[in-house]
Amino acid sequence: MKLFVLVLRLVLGGLFFGHGMQKLKGWFGGHGPEGTGAFFESLGMRPGRQHALAAGASEAGGGVLLALGLATPAAAAAITGVMTTAIRTVHQPNGPWVDRGGWEYPAVIITTLSAITETGPGPVSLDAALGRERTGVGWALAAIAAGVAGSTLLLRDWERPAPAEEAPAAEAPVEATSAREHTTA
């Protein structure tokens, strides 16, 4: 039995369920979608409430799947996406070390998820019970790629510079105006 894989799944999955519910419902001392949304807005992630709901659903859903050992690569991808977004929006400018607000902790989580995905959720899992374990380096790399791609798509719109104010339309040439007037009369 892969006892510590089970323990990792239960601890990490349970904590991510709780972390997601902090965003979705304000449980466990969280700020709910409004408070988390306001924080996301301060990062430039607009609309903040929708980003909070997406992050909370990914964390809570990924956490439940991970704890159950069900669709393990999908669980890893969901949580990896949220952690990648956290690195990109909050932690990256601070360097690696967590004591300085860096990306060390989210990187450890992504690495742990990758290891669980590579080795598989173990015999005490729904994936094993259903005969649908997806394990190996390929599945771990696919989960990382899916998480990073999800984060990239999510952040794509808010990372672009705001569109420049449109200049007032130039006056139409006299010929075009005349032609338009003749076709509408």
C-alpha positions in Angstrom: 0.0 0.0 0.0 1.2 3.5 -0.8 0.4 4.9 2.6 2.1 8.2 2.2 0.6 8.9 -1.2 -2.8 8.4 0.5 -1.7 10.7 3.3 -0.5 13.3 0.8 -3.7 13.1 -1.2 -5.9 13.5 1.9 -3.9 16.4 3.4 -3.3 18.3 0.3 -6.7 17.6 -1.1 -8.5 18.5 2.1 -6.5 21.7 2.5 -7.3 22.8 -1.0 -10.9 22.0 -0.6 -10.9 24.3 2.5 -8.9 27.0 0.6 -11.4 26.9 -2.2 -14.3 27.2 0.2 -12.7 30.3 1.8 -13.1 31.9 -1.6 -16.5 30.5 -2.6 -18.3 30.7 0.8 -16.1 32.5 3.2 -15.7 29.3 5.3 -12.7 28.7 7.5 -12.1 32.4 8.0 -12.1 33.2 4.3 -13.4 36.4 2.7 -15.8 34.8 0.2 -16.2 35.8 -3.4 -16.7 39.5 -2.6 -13.6 40.0 -0.4 -11.4 37.7 -2.5 -12.7 39.4 -5.6 -11.7 42.8 -4.2 -8.2 41.5 -3.6 -8.1 40.1 -7.2 -9.3 43.4 -8.5 -6.4 45.1 -6.6 -4.1 42.8 -8.6 -5.7 43.9 -11.8 -7.7 40.7 -12.3 -11.0 41.9 -13.5 -13.8 41.1 -12.9 -12.4 40.1 -9.5 -15.5 38.2 -8.3 -15.5 35.9 -11.3 -11.8 35.3 -10.9 -12.4 34.5 -7.2 -15.2 32.0 -8.1 -13.0 30.3 -10.8 -10.1 30.0 -8.4 -12.3 28.8 -5.5 -14.0 26.2 -7.8 -10.6 25.0 -9.1 -9.2 24.6 -5.6 -12.2 23.1 -4.0 -13.0 20.8 -6.9 -9.4 19.8 -7.4 -9.0 19.2 -3.7 -12.0 16.9 -3.5 -10.8 14.9 -6.6 -7.3 14.7 -5.2 -8.5 13.5 -1.8 -10.7 10.8 -3.4 -8.0 9.8 -5.8 -10.5 10.4 -8.7 -9.3 11.8 -12.0 -6.0 12.5 -10.4 -4.3 14.3 -13.4 -7.4 16.6 -13.7 -7.2 17.4 -10.0 -3.5 18.1 -10.3 -4.1 20.3 -13.4 -6.8 22.3 -11.6 -4.7 23.1 -8.5 -1.6 23.6 -10.7 -3.5 26.3 -12.6 -4.4 28.2 -9.5 -0.9 27.9 -8.1 0.6 29.0 -11.4 -1.7 32.1 -11.4 -0.7 32.8 -7.8 3.0 32.7 -8.8 2.4 35.0 -11.8 0.2 37.5 -10.1 1.6 37.7 -6.5 4.8 35.8 -5.8 7.0 36.1 -8.8 8.3 39.6 -8.2 9.3 38.6 -4.7 11.8 36.0 -5.7 11.8 32.4 -4.5 11.6 32.5 -0.8 8.3 32.3 1.0 9.5 34.4 3.9 9.7 37.3 1.5 6.3 36.5 -0.2 8.0 34.4 -2.9 6.9 31.5 -5.1 8.6 28.7 -3.1 5.4 27.3 -1.5 3.3 27.2 -4.7 6.2 25.5 -6.5 6.4 22.8 -3.8 2.6 22.2 -4.2 2.9 21.9 -8.0 5.9 19.5 -7.6 4.0 17.4 -5.0 1.0 17.2 -7.3 3.3 16.1 -10.1 4.8 13.4 -8.0 1.4 12.1 -7.0 0.2 12.1 -10.6 3.4 10.3 -11.7 3.2 7.6 -9.1 -0.6 7.3 -9.2 -3.1 7.8 -6.4 -2.5 4.4 -5.0 -4.7 1.4 -4.3 -7.0 3.2 -1.9 -8.4 5.6 -4.5 -11.5 5.8 -6.7 -9.2 5.7 -9.8 -7.9 2.3 -8.7 -11.3 1.0 -7.7 -12.6 2.0 -11.2 -9.6 0.7 -13.0 -8.9 4.1 -14.4 -5.5 5.1 -12.9 -3.6 7.4 -15.2 0.0 7.5 -14.0 3.5 8.1 -15.3 5.6 11.0 -16.4 3.4 11.7 -19.4 0.3 12.2 -17.3 2.3 14.3 -14.8 3.6 16.5 -17.6 0.2 16.7 -19.2 -1.3 17.9 -15.8 1.4 20.6 -15.5 0.9 21.7 -19.1 -2.9 21.9 -18.6 -2.6 23.9 -15.4 -0.1 26.3 -17.0 -2.3 26.6 -20.1 -5.4 27.3 -18.0 -3.6 30.0 -16.0 -2.3 31.5 -19.3 -5.8 31.6 -20.8 -7.3 33.1 -17.6 -4.7 35.8 -17.4 -4.5 36.5 -21.1 -7.1 39.2 -21.0 -6.0 41.1 -18.0 -2.3 41.1 -18.8 -2.9 42.9 -22.0 -2.5 46.7 -21.9 -5.8 48.5 -21.8 -6.9 49.5 -25.3 -6.1 53.1 -26.2 -8.9 55.5 -26.4 -10.4 55.4 -29.8 -9.8 58.6 -31.7 -12.9 60.3 -33.1 -13.7 59.1 -36.5 -12.3 61.2 -39.3 -14.7 63.1 -41.4 -15.9 61.0 -44.4 -14.6 62.2 -47.7 -17.1 64.3 -49.6 -17.5 61.6 -52.4 -18.4 58.9 -49.8 -20.9 61.2 -48.1 -22.5 62.1 -51.4 -22.8 58.5 -52.4 -24.3 57.6 -49.0 -26.9 60.4 -49.2 -27.9 59.2 -52.7 -28.4 55.6 -51.7 -30.6 56.4 -48.7 -32.8 58.9 -50.4 
